[in-house]
């Protein structure tokens, strides 16, 4: 049997010959990329100047680069355990180090958040498109090769598994004669064989297949700690979800917090937390257990949704499925649970294209009937005081990630009877030792215009904006703004004539401080990692300290404060373990300053923890 690399190179040579050296390659986003085949083709074209390779894709997954300093000390020893031994995608490495040859180009319509901000090639070739319209752009581009990572069921049949999102529609167009392309597949048995459209791939549809290769380890998305801010947001959102309704949530700490809060609500454990909330009441309160259960329609299946499915909260079925999803990327435990799930139960999770999940047109009547009381929960970077949403790009126009399907779900929320779009964001962020509001007066770029303003949630509560006059929107947004920034924002609104000059901030809103949130949630047993973590106990203790150091970078005064705190700190056992884990238990030279700053950060997060530790 030839080596996997040799087989991949043979497939690459076959593609080159069958396309006459002019390759328009469509790659699935995220986990669906067959990395062995993609790398073999990329390297072959790079060595063949007469050939041309144009790649259209999204969400190229990468293990994080190893920066210098404390971040490297923390990440390097644990990288394989945390992220999996996921191989570097060749074209991504070439783009980063400036060696991508002129006969290869890569365009993405969604990027791994924050990873490509400083890479001009990626910024210039970014394509702005809503997820449902990405397929239209792809079809117009007319790919002649599609590559996909595939799963194999016990009976030997193949499954699109993690990525039906666009591939399923591409295959339908090929079957109907509207497109003509080669389909090259790479089997990875770590992928679960999923049902729905993922299971409808006939073997003869795959033109070139690498079935018995040396399988690479799947990318594992590391779970971030859920702190007091995220828990507060999750608890607020849980009051907006109706029993018997429809749910979509995203990946990350806020998504985990929302799922955990729904589990608490279902178990009857969230009511005492809500009663203890010191924030002004807002009159919104869907409560109680999920007796009928929820139905989930989502572009991305994430662990929080799987947890709700396993707990029996997501169980309302539509055409035999409790979950319809377009793609998934998550942690290794998530993949294992899907693989090991009994087939009959796993069949209640159906993988479908985003033309099904992200839009109503196409069997619209049935979709409307199924998606009753829909609550689409998505995260933002910033929001304006008038309700505009910033989710994908900086004020300078640099693409952080992409709009993806966020606007698709907001549009659905407005089109559906009783549908609501819920945007979540922390009220503030801290960089270079300076705290700034994520609620701003204006922003030169809005991902979602204020005509689509609906519900915005911060740790300080819920702002229901739909159909409200601008003056009322300003008030409701101020009510969920950090108190340190309320007055300056109110002045902006007054100057613009958007609120009366006689309006003043009520005293009840002045409680919007981090201390209020920490005091509210401190008595309750809210976990730092609701759904487990690959971080060990020492690493979990280090995380809030490293976050504090990261926020303080660039502030001499802030770093000096931490160094002084480190000098005064008495080394507890857990802190000694932390210093040893970071290789700073016996610092030398300039390491001493680094060691003192870390000790100070550990001391500060012990006294005023950034996260709630179980």
DAMO-V201972 format. One record per residue. N is the residue number from 1. PSI is psi in degrees with one decimal (NA if undefined). Layout:
BEGIN
<<N PSI> <N PSI>>
END
This chain:
BEGIN
<<1 128.0> <2 155.7> <3 150.8> <4 -41.2> <5 -41.6> <6 -41.0> <7 -40.3> <8 -40.0> <9 -35.6> <10 -40.4> <11 -40.8> <12 -42.7> <13 -37.6> <14 -42.1> <15 -43.4> <16 -42.5> <17 -40.6> <18 -11.4> <19 6.5> <20 31.3> <21 9.3> <22 96.1> <23 123.8> <24 100.2> <25 120.7> <26 123.4> <27 137.5> <28 157.2> <29 157.6> <30 -128.9> <31 -19.8> <32 0.9> <33 125.6> <34 88.2> <35 -39.8> <36 -46.7> <37 -43.3> <38 -43.7> <39 -39.0> <40 -42.9> <41 -42.1> <42 -45.9> <43 -36.1> <44 -44.9> <45 -37.7> <46 -29.1> <47 0.7> <48 84.4> <49 -25.2> <50 -14.0> <51 164.7> <52 135.1> <53 117.7> <54 123.6> <55 129.0> <56 122.8> <57 -164.6> <58 158.7> <59 64.9> <60 115.4> <61 138.3> <62 142.4> <63 147.1> <64 145.0> <65 155.6> <66 99.0> <67 174.9> <68 173.5> <69 -149.8> <70 -35.9> <71 -41.0> <72 -42.4> <73 -35.9> <74 -45.3> <75 -40.7> <76 -47.3> <77 -20.2> <78 7.4> <79 -48.5> <80 -39.6> <81 -37.1> <82 -44.0> <83 -6.4> <84 157.5> <85 58.6> <86 129.4> <87 153.6> <88 132.1> <89 123.8> <90 -45.0> <91 -30.9> <92 -43.2> <93 -40.1> <94 -40.6> <95 -38.7> <96 -40.1> <97 7.1> <98 20.8> <99 9.4> <100 120.5> <101 159.5> <102 -15.9> <103 10.7> <104 131.9> <105 148.3> <106 127.9> <107 138.3> <108 146.6> <109 -0.9> <110 134.0> <111 153.9> <112 125.0> <113 121.8> <114 -7.2> <115 -20.4> <116 17.7> <117 -36.9> <118 11.9> <119 105.3> <120 -38.8> <121 -44.1> <122 -40.7> <123 -41.3> <124 -32.2> <125 5.1> <126 138.6> <127 118.3> <128 114.8> <129 136.9> <130 152.1> <131 -42.3> <132 -23.2> <133 -10.8> <134 -36.5> <135 -38.7> <136 -42.6> <137 -39.1> <138 -42.9> <139 -40.5> <140 -33.3> <141 -24.2> <142 70.5> <143 146.7> <144 -3.0> <145 135.3> <146 133.5> <147 145.9> <148 139.6> <149 133.1> <150 153.2> <151 159.5> <152 124.6> <153 169.7> <154 -29.9> <155 6.1> <156 -5.7> <157 156.8> <158 152.7> <159 139.9> <160 -16.3> <161 -105.1> <162 -11.0> <163 82.8> <164 -8.8> <165 -51.9> <166 -29.1> <167 -40.4> <168 -40.1> <169 -34.2> <170 -44.3> <171 -35.6> <172 -41.2> <173 -35.9> <174 -42.4> <175 -34.1> <176 -1.5> <177 10.0> <178 -19.8> <179 155.9> <180 117.4> <181 159.2> <182 137.2> <183 116.9> <184 130.2> <185 150.5> <186 122.3> <187 133.7> <188 115.2> <189 -2.7> <190 -18.9> <191 134.6> <192 141.6> <193 107.9> <194 161.3> <195 -161.9> <196 -146.2> <197 -20.1> <198 -28.8> <199 1.3> <200 26.1> <201 105.2> <202 145.9> <203 -36.0> <204 -11.5> <205 -20.2> <206 116.3> <207 -35.8> <208 124.2> <209 129.8> <210 101.7> <211 -33.0> <212 45.8> <213 176.8> <214 102.7> <215 134.1> <216 158.1> <217 136.0> <218 150.5> <219 134.1> <220 120.7> <221 119.1> <222 133.5> <223 129.8> <224 152.7> <225 145.0> <226 111.0> <227 -172.5> <228 -37.0> <229 -50.0> <230 -41.5> <231 -41.2> <232 -44.0> <233 -45.4> <234 -40.3> <235 -38.5> <236 -45.9> <237 -37.2> <238 -23.1> <239 -3.8> <240 -5.1> <241 122.9> <242 136.3> <243 137.7> <244 0.5> <245 -161.1> <246 139.9> <247 142.7> <248 129.9> <249 163.8> <250 -175.6> <251 158.9> <252 -178.0> <253 -39.0> <254 -40.7> <255 -43.3> <256 -39.8> <257 -40.8> <258 -47.4> <259 -42.1> <260 -40.8> <261 -35.6> <262 -36.5> <263 -41.7> <264 -44.0> <265 -45.2> <266 -34.0> <267 0.9> <268 20.3> <269 -2.2> <270 -20.8> <271 -44.9> <272 -34.3> <273 -44.5> <274 -38.8> <275 -30.6> <276 -5.8> <277 124.9> <278 -2.5> <279 155.1> <280 140.0> <281 151.5> <282 0.6> <283 7.7> <284 123.9> <285 80.8> <286 120.9> <287 178.4> <288 171.2> <289 162.7> <290 83.2> <291 -40.3> <292 -31.6> <293 166.2> <294 154.8> <295 142.5> <296 126.6> <297 119.4> <298 145.0> <299 -37.5> <300 122.1> <301 120.2> <302 169.8> <303 -36.9> <304 -41.2> <305 -39.5> <306 -38.4> <307 -41.7> <308 -34.4> <309 -46.1> <310 -29.1> <311 -4.1> <312 10.2> <313 -46.4> <314 105.4> <315 -9.3> <316 124.8> <317 145.4> <318 115.3> <319 39.1> <320 0.7> <321 137.6> <322 -20.7> <323 129.2> <324 125.3> <325 152.4> <326 -33.9> <327 168.4> <328 147.6> <329 129.4> <330 -148.5> <331 169.1> <332 -37.5> <333 -37.0> <334 -47.6> <335 -41.3> <336 -41.5> <337 -37.0> <338 -42.7> <339 -41.5> <340 -5.9> <341 137.2> <342 141.0> <343 -40.3> <344 -36.2> <345 -41.9> <346 -26.8> <347 -12.9> <348 -2.3> <349 111.1> <350 129.0> <351 128.4> <352 166.1> <353 159.4> <354 -16.9> <355 -19.6> <356 -48.3> <357 -36.1> <358 1.2> <359 161.4> <360 -30.8> <361 142.8> <362 100.5> <363 46.4> <364 -40.6> <365 -44.1> <366 -40.3> <367 -41.7> <368 -42.1> <369 -37.1> <370 -36.7> <371 50.2> <372 150.1> <373 47.0> <374 138.7> <375 107.9> <376 111.6> <377 118.6> <378 156.4> <379 153.5> <380 163.7> <381 -43.3> <382 162.8> <383 145.2> <384 161.9> <385 -18.6> <386 6.4> <387 5.1> <388 150.7> <389 134.3> <390 116.6> <391 -16.3> <392 -18.3> <393 155.5> <394 171.9> <395 -24.2> <396 0.2> <397 2.1> <398 132.9> <399 121.9> <400 -43.1> <401 -73.3> <402 163.2> <403 -26.5> <404 -131.3> <405 8.8> <406 -49.3> <407 -32.5> <408 -44.5> <409 -32.6> <410 -41.5> <411 -40.8> <412 -41.9> <413 -37.1> <414 -29.2> <415 -27.0> <416 144.2> <417 127.3> <418 14.2> <419 145.7> <420 142.4> <421 122.4> <422 115.8> <423 127.3> <424 145.6> <425 144.2> <426 145.7> <427 -24.5> <428 168.8> <429 153.5> <430 125.3> <431 139.8> <432 38.0> <433 4.7> <434 127.5> <435 132.0> <436 156.0> <437 138.6> <438 -8.2> <439 118.2> <440 164.2> <441 -50.2> <442 171.9> <443 137.4> <444 -11.9> <445 126.5> <446 124.6> <447 -38.3> <448 114.3> <449 157.2> <450 -12.1> <451 -20.0> <452 20.9> <453 139.4> <454 -94.9> <455 131.5> <456 134.5> <457 125.8> <458 -177.5> <459 -17.8> <460 3.8> <461 -162.9> <462 130.4> <463 109.9> <464 108.7> <465 -13.9> <466 129.1> <467 6.5> <468 151.2> <469 155.8> <470 -41.0> <471 -39.8> <472 -36.7> <473 -44.8> <474 -46.1> <475 -46.2> <476 -34.0> <477 -38.5> <478 -33.7> <479 -24.3> <480 15.4> <481 146.6> <482 135.9> <483 -27.6> <484 -16.7> <485 0.7> <486 -45.6> <487 -43.8> <488 -38.6> <489 -38.5> <490 -38.8> <491 -40.7> <492 -42.8> <493 -39.3> <494 -44.7> <495 -30.9> <496 -2.3> <497 19.2> <498 -5.0> <499 148.8> <500 146.8> <501 -13.8> <502 -5.4> <503 137.0> <504 157.3> <505 121.8> <506 147.0> <507 -33.7> <508 -24.2> <509 -14.3> <510 -3.8> <511 0.3> <512 79.6> <513 156.1> <514 -34.7> <515 -36.9> <516 -45.0> <517 -44.2> <518 -42.1> <519 -36.4> <520 -46.3> <521 -13.2> <522 -38.2> <523 -9.6> <524 149.9> <525 74.5> <526 124.8> <527 149.2> <528 -34.9> <529 90.1> <530 -29.7> <531 32.9> <532 170.2> <533 149.4> <534 -6.3> <535 138.8> <536 178.1> <537 -42.3> <538 -41.6> <539 -36.7> <540 -33.8> <541 -32.8> <542 -31.0> <543 -51.4> <544 -32.1> <545 -41.6> <546 -36.1> <547 -42.7> <548 -42.8> <549 -41.2> <550 -42.5> <551 -27.3> <552 -18.2> <553 134.4> <554 -10.2> <555 106.6> <556 -41.4> <557 -42.5> <558 -43.3> <559 -38.5> <560 -39.6> <561 -41.7> <562 -39.1> <563 -44.3> <564 -42.7> <565 -35.9> <566 -37.2> <567 -33.9> <568 -11.7> <569 136.1> <570 131.2> <571 103.1> <572 165.1> <573 -43.2> <574 -33.4> <575 -34.5> <576 -39.7> <577 -37.8> <578 -44.1> <579 -38.4> <580 -41.6> <581 -32.9> <582 1.3> <583 26.9> <584 21.9> <585 -22.8> <586 70.2> <587 150.9> <588 148.6> <589 -129.7> <590 -15.4> <591 -25.0> <592 -40.3> <593 -42.8> <594 -41.8> <595 -42.6> <596 -40.8> <597 -40.1> <598 -42.1> <599 -42.2> <600 -40.7> <601 -38.9> <602 -40.9> <603 -43.3> <604 -39.3> <605 -17.5> <606 -40.3> <607 -40.0> <608 76.5> <609 139.3> <610 -19.2> <611 160.9> <612 120.8> <613 138.1> <614 NA>>
END
